[in-house]
């Protein structure tokens, strides 16, 4: 076993130690007891009468699992509590904006392009490449987390907001700079739908950053329809009416294809896939690095086991949707990672044809411009091996024989 948690700088060690000391003297600020999280949400300007959907049940499962399963350090406990608070408030503020103007909820949206698939299958590359097309719109972190703040801003006002946000560097860059080599992030980089979803505390996103065993088990039996419908309303709030089509992305859409299509009829869904051993091993590496930010007890074998189980659940659900003769309402494009890497221009041509709009006039220049702006391995290469996470390639291939169509 060769995986080790990313090293921390002396300054980061100091910050972690300060948080542990503060938790000893100020435990309520770090508590994941649902009642105390609600108190903090109300103190931050929220109201229990305005939170969205069946949020109490979601909060209880989310916070309970984080407290029991998460193995969180003090910064992790604080961050997860703040995440729950921000979700509740985001849902309430977004709903309030729509209540002020009910026409938002009836606004027509062009069917989006949705990028999904297994972890580390090229979803981020394809998503951010398409986002450079001025006819399409991909959402930035502030759009996803504070849509009520962004909706209706002029281009100048939006730029002023981004400049202000740029003045405060991401704490993740300081706490865990290794993250940028496995998933670069920043105020001006389009991000995943999961940042906005789950205002009722139902989302597949958090399990990528925190160990959430019981929450993930509970979530598998939940109907995420309300969460998806809330996300659609958020897009209606953000839509500028300028004719741009949203391009969305999240691997976490993979197990929810039916709900996704019901929510966005007519969508073009690009399902990326890759060799299954690579998919699971690279996903486990990503999860392990993410989790190491908020936990000092990341077990790589445990991460590999979780990643394998979750991938099987997601692909079985995707296969059930794909094999159902009654599944309709969207165009599904299966795209192999190897084909995307070999010829990005061919891949995007398939997508533009399915959407019904012209591909960029010079597709080679379109792709080259992206690569010049975002060089591969700009922040370091991502290295991993199946054995780092206790994974046996032969056993994995046997276990995932049901998904042969998605193993290239």
C-alpha positions, 0 to 999 in steps of 0.5 A: 500500500503506497497511498499517503495523505498529501503533506501539509505546510507548516502554516496549514498545520498551525491552522488545523491545530488552532481549530482543534484548540478552538473546538475544545473551548467553543464546541457548539461552533463545531457541533453536528447536532442537527438542533445546533446546526439549525440554530446556526442557520437561523443566526445566519439569517435563515428561517425554519419556515423557509427552508426547502422540502423535507430538509429536517430528515435530510439534515438528520441523516447528513449530520448524523452520518458526518458525526458518526462516520466522517472521522472529521478533524475540527476544520472538517466538522466546522466545514460540514456544519457550514455546508449544511447551513449554506444549503438550507439558506441557499434553498430559502433565498432562491425560493424567496426570489422566485416567490417575488416573481412567480413568472420565473417558475414558468420560464422556458429553458432550452434543453441543456447539455448534461455531461455525466459518467464515471469519476475521472472519465474526462467529464471536467475536460469536456464540460469546460471545453464546451463552456468556452463556446459563447452560445453555451453557458456553464455555471461558476461556483458563485452561480451555484452557491449564491444564485439569488446574489447573481441573478439579474446582474449586468455583465459589469456587475458580475465582473465586479463580483468576481473580482471581489471574490478573487481577492480572497483565495480559496482556503482549499488551495491553502489547506490541500494544494494537491487538490488542484492536480486532481480537480482544479477549481476556482472562482472562474472555473465552471463547476459541478451541479452538486454545488447547487443541488441538495438544498433539502440535504439530499445529494450524492455530492458530499460523499466525495469529500467526506466519509458518509457511510450511513448517509449514502446508504439512506440516500440510495433509497430516497427520491431525488425528484424534489432536489432536481426540480429545485435545481431546475428552478435555480436555472430558471432564476439564473437564465438571462433570456439571451438564448444561451443553452446551459451546459451542466456536469456532474458524475452524480447524475449517473444514478439519477438519469431517469430523474434528470430526464424527467426534470429536463426533457429533451436534454442531450446527455453525454455519458462518458465511460472508461476502463472500469479499473481506471475509473474506480482507482482514479476515483478512489484517489480523488476521494482520498485526496478530498477527504484528507482535507477534513480528516486525519484518518483516511484509510485508502482501502476503505476508500477503495471499497466505498468507491467500488460499491458506489460505482456499482450502484450508480452503473446498475441504475444507469444500466436499468435506465438504458435497458428500459424500453420505456426510457425516452425524453432525452438523447443519450450519447455514450462516449468512451474516454479513449475516443474523447482523448484521441479526437476531441473534435469528433466527440464535440461534433457528435454533441453539436449534431445531437443538440442541433446547432452548428459546431465551431467553424474551426473545431481544431482551433477551438480545442487548441485554444482551450488547451493553451488556456488550460494546459494538461497537468498545469498543477501537477500530474495525478498519479495512482495505482489500484493497489494503493486502494486495495483494488484487485483488477481481475475481481473488479472486471468480473464484478462489473461484467454487467457494465461491459458496454461502459468499460472502454 
